[in-house]
Amino acid sequence: MSKIVNIKAAARGRAGKGAARAVRREGLVPGVVYGDKKEPQIISLVYKNIEPHVMTGRFLSTLVDLEVDGAAIRAIPRDIQFDPVKDRITHVDFLRLGKDARIAVDVQVHFKNQDASPALKTGAVLNVVSHTVSLYCPADFIPDEIVVDLTGLQVNQSVHLSQIKLPDRVTSASREDVTLCAVTAQAKEEEVATDAPAAAEVPASAQKAPAAAAAAPAAGAKGAAAPAKGAAPAAAAKPAAKK
């Protein structure tokens, strides 16, 4: 079961953006506690007292005893807001928990015994589908984690939440059977074979002459073909008749 965190808080009388900004200027974090059929209560928290719990990554599934001006309030964090530029905590919402309350929380999923899976030992790949699962449980009994045992897992097998033995009084908060992980064969690099290389060179002896005729050599050029015997030059002009 998750441990209960104790955090001191102070009640504040005014609500609104202006009042919240004033609280932040004092180095505090504004917050609100609601639920259990009671009026919302506006509070402020010391930044350094709440930051370590938020940084664990499990704050939204952690039970909290808020000590507000000497009175204890059992609650669970429901929303955390951050400054988009400075990434500082700017607001926290808490859900007040009454006696015998049941809540839905997201619980982390951990995987063990990878070495005991024949598929994973021979190079198969473990695809984690769900890093967290939503569970419905008593407010005073929130599981720390859900553990998936991979022993004996073969290729193309998967593990669903229905296959995991959950603690007493804990059930899935989803209507579907959530897939937690699957084992697939390791992808192999495919060799692309072609009938002939795309850029293969054709031997010179097999090359064909271009379709268009080659231009005739310039007159007087070495190796030029001699004109046929008795043929007049193509460009020769007739001499002018004598008068």
C-alpha positions as a Markdown table, in Angstrom:
| # | Residue | x | y | z |
|---|---|---|---|---|
| 1 | Met | 0.0 | 0.0 | 0.0 |
| 2 | Ser | 1.2 | 3.5 | -0.8 |
| 3 | Lys | 2.6 | 5.4 | 2.2 |
| 4 | Ile | 0.8 | 8.5 | 3.4 |
| 5 | Val | 2.6 | 11.8 | 3.0 |
| 6 | Asn | 2.2 | 14.5 | 5.6 |
| 7 | Ile | 2.2 | 18.1 | 4.2 |
| 8 | Lys | 1.5 | 21.3 | 6.1 |
| 9 | Ala | -0.8 | 23.8 | 4.5 |
| 10 | Ala | -2.5 | 27.1 | 5.5 |
| 11 | Ala | -6.0 | 28.2 | 4.8 |
| 12 | Arg | -6.3 | 31.4 | 2.7 |
| 13 | Gly | -9.4 | 33.5 | 2.5 |
| 14 | Arg | -9.4 | 35.0 | -1.0 |
| 15 | Ala | -9.7 | 33.2 | -4.3 |
| 16 | Gly | -9.0 | 34.4 | -7.8 |
| 17 | Lys | -6.0 | 34.9 | -10.1 |
| 18 | Gly | -4.9 | 38.1 | -8.3 |
| 19 | Ala | -4.9 | 36.3 | -4.9 |
| 20 | Ala | -3.1 | 33.3 | -6.4 |
| 21 | Arg | -0.3 | 35.5 | -7.9 |
| 22 | Ala | 0.1 | 37.2 | -4.5 |
| 23 | Val | 0.6 | 33.8 | -2.9 |
| 24 | Arg | 3.2 | 32.8 | -5.5 |
| 25 | Arg | 5.1 | 36.0 | -4.9 |
| 26 | Glu | 5.6 | 34.9 | -1.3 |
| 27 | Gly | 7.2 | 31.6 | -2.5 |
| 28 | Leu | 4.0 | 29.6 | -1.8 |
| 29 | Val | 1.9 | 27.3 | -4.0 |
| 30 | Pro | -1.9 | 28.0 | -4.1 |
| 31 | Gly | -4.2 | 25.0 | -3.9 |
| 32 | Val | -7.7 | 23.8 | -3.3 |
| 33 | Val | -9.3 | 20.9 | -1.5 |
| 34 | Tyr | -12.7 | 19.7 | -2.7 |
| 35 | Gly | -15.0 | 16.7 | -2.5 |
| 36 | Asp | -16.7 | 14.5 | 0.1 |
| 37 | Lys | -19.8 | 16.7 | -0.2 |
| 38 | Lys | -18.1 | 19.6 | 1.5 |
| 39 | Glu | -17.4 | 23.2 | 0.4 |
| 40 | Pro | -14.0 | 23.6 | -1.4 |
| 41 | Gln | -11.3 | 24.9 | 0.9 |
| 42 | Ile | -8.6 | 27.3 | -0.5 |
| 43 | Ile | -5.1 | 26.6 | 0.8 |
| 44 | Ser | -1.5 | 27.5 | 0.3 |
| 45 | Leu | 1.6 | 25.3 | 0.6 |
| 46 | Val | 5.3 | 25.9 | 1.1 |
| 47 | Tyr | 7.0 | 25.3 | -2.2 |
| 48 | Lys | 10.0 | 23.3 | -0.8 |
| 49 | Asn | 7.6 | 21.1 | 1.2 |
| 50 | Ile | 5.7 | 19.9 | -1.9 |
| 51 | Glu | 8.2 | 19.9 | -4.7 |
| 52 | Pro | 10.1 | 16.7 | -3.6 |
| 53 | His | 6.8 | 14.7 | -3.6 |
| 54 | Val | 5.8 | 16.0 | -7.0 |
| 55 | Met | 9.2 | 15.1 | -8.5 |
| 56 | Thr | 8.8 | 11.4 | -7.6 |
| 57 | Gly | 6.4 | 11.1 | -10.5 |
| 58 | Arg | 3.9 | 9.2 | -8.3 |
| 59 | Phe | 2.3 | 12.2 | -6.6 |
| 60 | Leu | -1.1 | 11.8 | -8.2 |
| 61 | Ser | -1.4 | 8.3 | -6.7 |
| 62 | Thr | -0.1 | 9.2 | -3.3 |
| 63 | Leu | -2.3 | 9.6 | -0.2 |
| 64 | Val | -1.7 | 12.9 | 1.6 |
| 65 | Asp | -2.6 | 14.1 | 5.1 |
| 66 | Leu | -2.9 | 17.8 | 4.8 |
| 67 | Glu | -2.4 | 19.6 | 8.1 |
| 68 | Val | -4.4 | 22.8 | 7.6 |
| 69 | Asp | -4.1 | 25.1 | 10.6 |
| 70 | Gly | -4.0 | 22.2 | 12.9 |
| 71 | Ala | -6.8 | 20.1 | 11.3 |
| 72 | Ala | -5.9 | 16.9 | 9.4 |
| 73 | Ile | -7.5 | 16.3 | 6.0 |
| 74 | Arg | -7.0 | 13.0 | 4.2 |
| 75 | Ala | -6.8 | 13.7 | 0.4 |
| 76 | Ile | -5.2 | 12.7 | -2.8 |
| 77 | Pro | -3.7 | 15.0 | -5.4 |
| 78 | Arg | -5.9 | 15.3 | -8.6 |
| 79 | Asp | -4.2 | 17.9 | -10.7 |
| 80 | Ile | -0.8 | 19.8 | -10.8 |
| 81 | Gln | -0.3 | 22.9 | -12.9 |
| 82 | Phe | 3.2 | 24.2 | -13.9 |
| 83 | Asp | 4.5 | 27.4 | -15.3 |
| 84 | Pro | 5.1 | 26.7 | -19.0 |
| 85 | Val | 8.3 | 28.8 | -19.0 |
| 86 | Lys | 9.9 | 28.2 | -15.6 |
| 87 | Asp | 8.5 | 24.7 | -15.1 |
| 88 | Arg | 7.6 | 25.6 | -11.5 |
| 89 | Ile | 4.5 | 24.3 | -9.7 |
| 90 | Thr | 1.8 | 26.9 | -9.8 |
| 91 | His | -1.3 | 25.2 | -8.4 |
| 92 | Val | -2.4 | 21.9 | -6.9 |
| 93 | Asp | -5.9 | 20.4 | -6.6 |
| 94 | Phe | -6.6 | 17.8 | -3.9 |
| 95 | Leu | -9.6 | 15.5 | -3.6 |
| 96 | Arg | -10.9 | 15.2 | 0.0 |
| 97 | Leu | -11.4 | 11.5 | 0.9 |
| 98 | Gly | -14.2 | 10.5 | 3.2 |
| 99 | Lys | -14.4 | 7.3 | 5.2 |
| 100 | Asp | -14.6 | 4.1 | 3.1 |
| 101 | Ala | -14.1 | 6.1 | -0.1 |
| 102 | Arg | -13.1 | 4.3 | -3.3 |
| 103 | Ile | -11.2 | 6.1 | -6.0 |
| 104 | Ala | -9.7 | 5.5 | -9.5 |
| 105 | Val | -5.9 | 6.0 | -9.6 |
| 106 | Asp | -3.2 | 5.3 | -12.2 |
| 107 | Val | -0.6 | 2.8 | -10.9 |
| 108 | Gln | 2.8 | 2.1 | -12.5 |
| 109 | Val | 3.5 | -1.2 | -14.2 |
| 110 | His | 6.8 | -2.9 | -13.7 |
| 111 | Phe | 8.2 | -6.0 | -15.5 |
| 112 | Lys | 10.5 | -8.7 | -14.0 |
| 113 | Asn | 12.2 | -12.0 | -14.9 |
| 114 | Gln | 13.1 | -11.0 | -18.5 |
| 115 | Asp | 15.9 | -13.6 | -18.3 |
| 116 | Ala | 13.3 | -16.3 | -17.6 |
| 117 | Ser | 11.5 | -15.7 | -20.9 |
| 118 | Pro | 12.8 | -18.1 | -23.6 |
| 119 | Ala | 11.8 | -15.6 | -26.3 |
| 120 | Leu | 13.6 | -12.7 | -24.8 |
| 121 | Lys | 16.7 | -14.8 | -24.1 |
| 122 | Thr | 17.0 | -15.6 | -27.8 |
| 123 | Gly | 16.7 | -12.0 | -29.1 |
| 124 | Ala | 12.9 | -11.3 | -29.2 |
| 125 | Val | 11.7 | -7.8 | -28.3 |
| 126 | Leu | 9.5 | -6.9 | -25.3 |
| 127 | Asn | 7.0 | -4.2 | -26.4 |
| 128 | Val | 5.6 | -2.4 | -23.4 |
| 129 | Val | 2.0 | -1.3 | -24.2 |
| 130 | Ser | 0.9 | 0.2 | -20.8 |
| 131 | His | 3.3 | 1.8 | -18.4 |
| 132 | Thr | 0.4 | 2.6 | -16.0 |
| 133 | Val | -3.0 | 1.1 | -15.4 |
| 134 | Ser | -6.1 | 2.7 | -14.0 |
| 135 | Leu | -7.3 | 0.8 | -10.9 |
| 136 | Tyr | -10.4 | 1.2 | -8.7 |
| 137 | Cys | -9.5 | 0.7 | -5.1 |
| 138 | Pro | -10.1 | 1.9 | -1.5 |
| 139 | Ala | -8.7 | 5.3 | -0.8 |
| 140 | Asp | -6.7 | 3.8 | 2.1 |
| 141 | Phe | -5.3 | 1.0 | 0.0 |
| 142 | Ile | -3.5 | 2.1 | -3.2 |
| 143 | Pro | -1.1 | -0.4 | -4.7 |
| 144 | Asp | 2.5 | 0.9 | -5.1 |
| 145 | Glu | 2.8 | -1.0 | -8.4 |
| 146 | Ile | 1.6 | -3.8 | -10.6 |
| 147 | Val | 4.2 | -6.4 | -11.4 |
| 148 | Val | 4.2 | -8.5 | -14.6 |
| 149 | Asp | 6.2 | -11.7 | -14.4 |
| 150 | Leu | 7.7 | -12.5 | -17.9 |
| 151 | Thr | 8.7 | -16.1 | -17.0 |
| 152 | Gly | 8.1 | -18.5 | -19.8 |
| 153 | Leu | 6.8 | -15.9 | -22.2 |
| 154 | Gln | 7.1 | -17.0 | -25.9 |
| 155 | Val | 7.2 | -15.1 | -29.2 |
| 156 | Asn | 3.8 | -13.6 | -30.2 |
| 157 | Gln | 2.5 | -13.9 | -26.6 |
| 158 | Ser | 1.0 | -11.0 | -24.7 |
| 159 | Val | 0.0 | -10.2 | -21.1 |
| 160 | His | -3.3 | -8.6 | -20.2 |
| 161 | Leu | -4.4 | -7.1 | -17.0 |
| 162 | Ser | -6.9 | -9.9 | -16.5 |
| 163 | Gln | -4.0 | -12.3 | -16.2 |
| 164 | Ile | -2.5 | -10.4 | -13.2 |
| 165 | Lys | -3.6 | -11.2 | -9.7 |
| 166 | Leu | -4.7 | -7.8 | -8.2 |
| 167 | Pro | -4.7 | -7.1 | -4.4 |
| 168 | Asp | -7.9 | -7.6 | -2.5 |
| 169 | Arg | -10.6 | -4.9 | -3.1 |
| 170 | Val | -8.7 | -3.7 | -6.2 |
| 171 | Thr | -10.2 | -3.9 | -9.6 |
| 172 | Ser | -9.6 | -2.5 | -13.1 |
| 173 | Ala | -11.1 | 0.9 | -13.7 |
| 174 | Ser | -11.3 | 0.1 | -17.5 |
| 175 | Arg | -14.1 | -1.8 | -19.2 |
| 176 | Glu | -11.6 | -3.3 | -21.6 |
| 177 | Asp | -9.0 | -5.9 | -20.8 |
| 178 | Val | -5.9 | -3.7 | -21.0 |
| 179 | Thr | -2.9 | -5.1 | -22.8 |
| 180 | Leu | 0.3 | -4.6 | -20.7 |
| 181 | Cys | 3.0 | -6.0 | -23.0 |
| 182 | Ala | 3.7 | -8.2 | -26.0 |
| 183 | Val | 6.7 | -10.2 | -27.2 |
| 184 | Thr | 7.5 | -10.0 | -30.9 |
| 185 | Ala | 10.3 | -11.6 | -33.0 |
| 186 | Gln | 13.3 | -9.4 | -33.6 |
| 187 | Ala | 13.1 | -7.7 | -37.0 |
| 188 | Lys | 15.7 | -8.9 | -39.5 |
| 189 | Glu | 17.3 | -6.7 | -42.1 |
| 190 | Glu | 15.9 | -7.7 | -45.5 |
| 191 | Glu | 18.3 | -8.0 | -48.3 |
| 192 | Val | 16.9 | -6.4 | -51.4 |
| 193 | Ala | 17.8 | -8.5 | -54.5 |
| 194 | Thr | 17.5 | -7.2 | -58.0 |
| 195 | Asp | 17.9 | -9.0 | -61.4 |
| 196 | Ala | 20.6 | -6.6 | -62.5 |
| 197 | Pro | 22.4 | -3.6 | -60.9 |
| 198 | Ala | 20.5 | -0.4 | -61.6 |
| 199 | Ala | 23.7 | 1.3 | -62.8 |
| 200 | Ala | 25.5 | -1.6 | -64.5 |
| 201 | Glu | 27.9 | -0.6 | -67.3 |
| 202 | Val | 27.3 | -2.1 | -70.7 |
| 203 | Pro | 30.6 | -3.4 | -72.4 |
| 204 | Ala | 31.8 | -1.1 | -75.2 |
| 205 | Ser | 31.6 | -3.9 | -77.7 |
| 206 | Ala | 27.9 | -4.3 | -77.0 |
| 207 | Gln | 27.0 | -0.6 | -77.2 |
| 208 | Lys | 24.9 | 0.5 | -80.1 |
| 209 | Ala | 25.4 | 3.7 | -82.1 |
| 210 | Pro | 23.1 | 6.5 | -81.3 |
| 211 | Ala | 19.9 | 6.7 | -83.4 |
| 212 | Ala | 20.8 | 10.1 | -84.8 |
| 213 | Ala | 23.5 | 10.1 | -87.4 |
| 214 | Ala | 26.8 | 11.6 | -86.3 |
| 215 | Ala | 27.7 | 15.0 | -87.7 |
| 216 | Ala | 30.1 | 14.9 | -90.7 |
| 217 | Pro | 33.7 | 15.9 | -90.1 |
| 218 | Ala | 34.6 | 19.5 | -91.0 |
| 219 | Ala | 36.2 | 20.0 | -94.4 |
| 220 | Gly | 39.9 | 19.5 | -94.4 |
| 221 | Ala | 39.9 | 17.6 | -91.2 |
| 222 | Lys | 42.3 | 14.7 | -91.0 |
| 223 | Gly | 40.7 | 11.4 | -91.8 |
| 224 | Ala | 37.8 | 13.0 | -93.6 |
| 225 | Ala | 36.4 | 10.9 | -96.4 |
| 226 | Ala | 37.4 | 12.0 | -100.0 |
| 227 | Pro | 34.6 | 13.1 | -102.4 |
| 228 | Ala | 33.6 | 10.6 | -105.1 |
| 229 | Lys | 35.5 | 10.8 | -108.4 |
| 230 | Gly | 34.0 | 13.3 | -110.8 |
| 231 | Ala | 31.7 | 14.7 | -108.3 |
| 232 | Ala | 31.6 | 18.4 | -108.2 |
| 233 | Pro | 32.1 | 20.1 | -104.9 |
| 234 | Ala | 28.8 | 20.7 | -103.2 |
| 235 | Ala | 29.4 | 24.4 | -102.7 |
| 236 | Ala | 31.3 | 25.1 | -106.0 |
| 237 | Ala | 29.9 | 28.0 | -108.1 |
| 238 | Lys | 29.9 | 28.0 | -111.9 |
| 239 | Pro | 32.3 | 30.4 | -113.5 |
| 240 | Ala | 30.8 | 33.5 | -115.1 |
| 241 | Ala | 30.5 | 33.4 | -118.9 |
| 242 | Lys | 33.0 | 35.5 | -120.9 |
| 243 | Lys | 31.6 | 38.3 | -123.0 |
